[in-house]
Amino acid sequence: MTFSLLLEVAVDSAARAVAAERAGAHRLELCAALEAGGLTPGIELIRQTRAAVRIPIHVMVRPRPGDFVYSPSEITEMKSSIKTIAAQNVEGIVTGVLLPGGRVDVPRTTALVNLASPMRVTFHRAFDQTPDLAAALEEVALTGAHRVLSSGGAADAQTGARTLRSLIEQAGNRLAILPGGGLHSGNIAEVARATGAHELHTGLGEVIPYSSRDITSFESAVRECLAKFQT
């Protein structure tokens, strides 16, 4: 059996989105403040990016930097953001909520997943802060989310590759595990082989700093990453 390979690229501008699509990326994660791990982008950036590219866009829904334990007012803000995003003809959101002890907040995350439907939902790297990744995966599955972005609980996906493979096996066909964190052309093929993943995520922040507006270099880095991934 053969599988298609998919590369998702995190971007924080329409220019980077266009460059990623031109380089062959299959899907975008659209954020503000990538240097802070990604926050909810403004409506104008969402509209500009949607108008500029044809590939799927998944929009970050995260109201602030820091932990992923949100107050009732922050949950209300997240719900409002999802409603706004749903009207922009994008394909998905990236979000997640934790409990004070670090476990997945299943009821609140489920409410966000249900509100986002029929958009696809990725549970972001808050997952890596949970105390038991295998248990957290079962909790995310209960929410109805479609995908988990993870480094396997490690500093980067290359270090966490063995755990990521275990999570992929555990998830089976219930939801996808999307390895991400520190991926670039120098290690993406190795991580793909080690994990057995068919989708990988990169922002290339270690190669092209998020503050850089060198679009040509960013496009080249995405193209090189994709070429190594598909080898």
C-alpha positions, 0 to 999 in steps of 0.5 A, a space after each residue: 500500500 502506498 501513502 501520499 506524504 503531506 507537509 504542513 508549514 506554519 506561516 505568519 504572513 500572506 507573503 510566507 503563505 504564498 511562498 510556501 504554496 509555491 514551494 509545494 507545501 500541502 497545507 498551512 497553519 496560519 498564526 500570529 506571533 510564531 515566535 511565541 508558539 503561535 496566537 490567533 491571527 487577526 481577521 485581515 491576515 486570515 482574509 489576505 491569506 485565503 485570497 492569496 493561496 488555494 491550499 488548505 489553511 488551518 488557523 490557530 485559535 490561541 488567545 494568549 501566550 503562556 499556559 493552556 489553562 483558560 479562564 471562562 472569558 478566554 474560552 468565550 474569546 476562543 469561541 468568538 474567534 472560531 465563529 469568525 474564522 468559520 466564515 472565512 472559507 478555511 479548512 481547519 483550526 488548531 487549538 486545545 485546552 488543558 486542565 490545571 493539572 496538565 491533562 486535556 480538558 475534554 469538555 471544553 476542547 470538545 465544545 470548541 471542536 463541535 463549534 468548529 465543525 465541519 472544519 477539521 481540528 488539530 490539537 496543538 502542542 499543548 499535548 506535549 505538556 501533558 503528564 502522560 502522552 498515551 493517556 492524553 491521546 485517548 482524551 484528545 480522541 474523545 474530543 472529536 479532534 482530527 489530528 494532534 501536533 506533537 514533538 513526542 513530548 521532547 524538545 523537538 520531533 527528532 528527539 521524540 521520534 520513538 514516542 511519536 511512532 508509538 503514538 501513531 501506532 496507538 492512534 491507528 485510524 482514529 486520528 492523525 499524529 502530526 510530528 512537528 518541532 525543529 524539522 528542516 531539510 536536514 532531519 525531516 526524512 529521518 523523522 519521517 522514517 523513524 516515526 512512520 508519519 505521513 504528515 509532518 509540520 514545520 515552521 522552519 524557525 530554526 533555519 529562517 527566523 520568524 522575524 526574517 522577511 527573506 521570502 526567497 530563502 524561506 521558499 527555498 527552505 520549504 522546497 528543500 524540506 519537501 524534496 527530502 521528505 518525499 525522497 
